[in-house]
Each structure stands twice: as structure tokens, then as C-alpha cells.
Amino acid sequence: MNIHHLELFYYVAKFEGITAAVRKMPYGIQQPAVSGQILQLEEKLGIKLFNRRPFALTPAGEELYDYIYPFFSGLGEFEEKLRGEEGRHLRLAATASALRNHLPDCLETLKKKEPNLKLSLREVAPSDVHGLVTSQQADVAIGVIGGKMSEGLKSEALLKIPTVLWVPANSVAESWKEFLEKDPYSKTGLIGREPLIGLPPNEVLQQLFQKEFDRHEVNWPVSVEVNSTDVVRDFVVRGFGVGIGIFIPDRPSPKGVKPLILPNFPPLVIGAMYQGKPKGVVEDFLAIAKAHVKGFSE
């Protein structure tokens, strides 16, 4: 049986007639269309379901109405239940750095505001952030904003983090300028004498550095490629070279390294990405995230 035909019969039986059903149904449909589809249902079953004038269900019609009534009558209430559960469900994706440094506090605040919060949280690589939102596997994702955005994707910047060059704590260099100019043994500064530890070429941070290297006409290819800025610092501490990275305000530098701020380099922008108009729980989360990072950017 066609489920739409059964739905139309449900409304006709409930409101005792085709004319009344057309007037009171929750969506628009013309009376001839209802009549035609009810006839198709009766022809499919090979029975008459109701008398038209005056309206009265046949015994077969009463039996069918009793059978389908629990399902169709409960749809409205079930829809509200689903809407309520979905409205409290936050599907969040985030890079490891955001997840470790910022999200626990934000989500704790959100939980206090929405005690019935349902959370689905997924840690992802920076390159996977866009895809999870566009494929609707996440309501919102926190990660690096940069490069070309996928069609239909919206973004809000939350935090701009300075880019730095991590060097060993005992390095003679005290600034990026010294790496470019001040080496008594070389006209090219310290660049080239120290291996560069960096990220894969598809990572936004690596692309920012490469763009600036090109602008300064610096030829300094990555010698040690790793998958996170934390690992970059670890390798710098262990003496494998100097590394690209970011400097999170109000957080002390790890032991064994020091940051050389790169004043003319663009910052790394961390933000939220989502599609369309965000639902209420996403709007609440974004407001909390903005308040959380406000102090870092001042």
C-alpha cells in the first residue's frame, strides 16, 4: 500500500469527509487529488472504505483506520520529541590543539547552560575540518581558517595567534632578523645552517610560512616534516633544528625552546565553520567560545 494514500485516508476518516480533511490537513492539497488517491487505495485493496454521503466508514474502513491511527496520530508528538533532542545535540569537530587548550572550558560552560546537552565530539586533522561540516557530519568545527572555503561554508574568526620560529633556548639568535642577516660566517644569516622542522605542505600554517619565505626570497625547505606543532617543538628541544609554530598568549614556552616572534608574518586564524543558520545550541556554543577567547586577543 502507498503510505501517502494511507495518510490521506487517515485524515479523511479523522475529519469525517474529504472536504473537511482538505480544509484541516497540515499541508495543502486539492480536493480532486485527495478523491483520486483515495479511489486508487480502494482499487488497490479491492474494497470500499467509506460511504461518501452521508460520510460513514465501512467495517473495512474502520478496521484500517484503527490499524493506522496510532502511527499517524502520534507523528506530531514524535516530531516535537525529535526536534527537542536534536536541538540539544551538538556535533562538534575540532583540531587537537583547540580540543586540548580551549574546548573543555567552553563545553563545561555550555553544559551548565544546557544540562540536557547531548555532545558528539570528534578530534580531526586540520585538513579534514571543512569536509566534516560540508558533509553534515558536524554542526560546527573549530580549526584553522585559511585558503579557499568550500561552497556554502561560513566561518567566524575566534582567535588570531602569532606565528613564531621555535629555536633552542641556548640559540645565539634573538630575532627573526638575525636569522636573515646577522651571521658572521655567512651572508645568508643562520638560515640554511639550521635544519627546518615543519608541517606537511597542505597545512595552512606551513603555507603561511612558505608564502613569507617566498616574499623574503628565502630558500629554506623543510628537512624534518611532522604532523603537529607540538611535535615540531619536541624535535627542536631534542636538537634537530629550528621549527615553525605558533605562540599561544598567556602560556609559558616549553622548557628547552624559545620563540622568535615574526612581526611581519600573518597570524594563524582559528575560527568556527558551519553551514546555513546555526541552531540554538550552536549559537550558544559560539557565544561562549567568543567570550572565552576574548581575553587572548586583547
PyMOL commands that set and color helices and strands:
alter all, ss='L'
color gray80, all
select helices_A, chain A and resi 3-15+18-24+31-45+59-73+75-87+96-101+103-113+126-134+176-180+204-215+229-237+280-297
alter helices_A, ss='H'
color red, helices_A
select strands_A, chain A and resi 50-51+56-57+89-94+118-123+140-144+153-161+163-168+196-198+222-225+242-246+257-261+268-275
alter strands_A, ss='S'
color yellow, strands_A
deselect
rebuild
show_as cartoon
